[in-house]
Amino acid sequence: MTDTDVQTVLERMTRAELDADVTTLEALTSDDFTLVGPLGFVLDKGQWLDRHRSGALTTEVLTWQPGSLRRHENAVIAIGTQRQEARYQGHPVDATLRATHLLLHLDAGWQVVSTHLSPIGEPPAFARGPQPPTRP
């Protein structure tokens, strides 16, 4: 799978999520797909798709900005940035998130088997290394 192929799959997935296209999302993800949401909740494929089927999740803007790709035989790990303007059960869930997608080459071809979304933040001050001295 080339870098372009990976990006094509992830762009198709992004477009399908934006359009609530459950048929395409089903095809692009493995049967055991799992989403780890930005607050740490875990959804299996059925639960993830049901948000779109039911209309509980409505998305107005969803973008995928590629970052890095790592390859391991039949696996690709894609890390990038996802920006969303969306509502879940009528409540705004707008965010800019770090997205990690794991793609595997399975019987159905390349599919996304896992997505992990995290808020983007800076490391805490104690983890940033030595700080310059402050002046009086």
N, C-alpha and C positions, 0 to 999 in steps of 0.2 A: 504494500500500500504506500503510495507516494504521499508527501506532505499535502499536495493538492487534493488527493482522494480523502484524506482525513478531514481537511477543512470543508470539503463538499458535504461529507456526512454530517458534520456538526452544523453547518449552515442550513442543511435540509431539516435537521432536528429543530434548530432555532425557529425556522420559518413555520414548521408544523406546530410547534408550541404556540407561536404567535397566532396562528389560524385555528387553534384547537382541532387540528387534523389528526384525530385519533388513529385512523387507518395508517397514515405514514409513520406516526410515532410507534405504533405496534411493530411495523416492519423494520424500523431502524434500531429497535432495542431488543435485547435477548429476553427470553421467557422469564429469566430470574433477575431482570433489571431491578436495581435498587437506587433510590435517591436519598441522599442525606441532605436535608434542608439546611438553610442558613442558621437555624436556631438549634440544630442537632436532632431534629425529628427524623424518623426513617419511614419511607414509604416504599412498599413493594410496587411492582409494575401495575397491578390492578388499581391500587389506591392512587397512584400517580396519574393514571389515565382517567380515573373516575372524576378527578377535579375538573378535567376538561369536558368529559361527557355530561356531567351534571350542570355545568355552567358556574360552579362555585368559584372557579378561578377564571377571571377574564384578564387578558393581557392586551395592553394597548401599544406598548413598545417593548421589544426584546431584541437585544443585540449581543453578538458573540464576537469578541476581539481576541484572536489567537495570540498565544504567548509562546510557550515552548512545547516541543514534542519529544518524547522519549520512546524508543522502540526496544522491544524485548521479544524476539522471535515472533510469536503469533499475537502479540499484544502491543498496543500503543497507548501511552498516557499523554493526554493533551491538557495543558494548563493554560488558562486564559482568563479573560474578564467578561462577565455577563452583566448587562445593565437592563433593568426591567422597570416598567411602569405598569403596575397590575393591581387588581383588587381580588381579595379572597373573602368570600361571603360578604361582599360589600365594603370591606375594610381595605384601605390602601396598604400595599406591600411593595412599595417602590424601593429599589436598592441597587447598588453597584456591588457585585460579588465576585470573589475569586471562584472560578469553576474548574474542577478537575474531572475529566471524563476518561474512563477506561474503556477502550475498544478492544474486542477480541475477534479473531478470525474463527467463526463457528461454521456449522453446516450451512447456515443461511447466508454466509459471507461475513463481511465486517459488520459488527453490531456494537452498540453502546451497551455495556453490561452494568455500569455504575456511573453515577454523577454525584459529586460532592460539592456543595455550595457553602462558601464561608464569607462572612463580612470582611472587608478589607480594612486593615488598621495598621498602625505602627507598632513595633515592639515596645514593651514598657521601657521606661527610662533605664531601669537596672540592667536590661538585656542589650542595651545599645552600645556597650563598651565604655571606655573612659570618656568622661565629659570634660570639656575645657573648664578651667577654674573660672568662677564668677568673679567679677570685679566689684569692689565696694562702690 
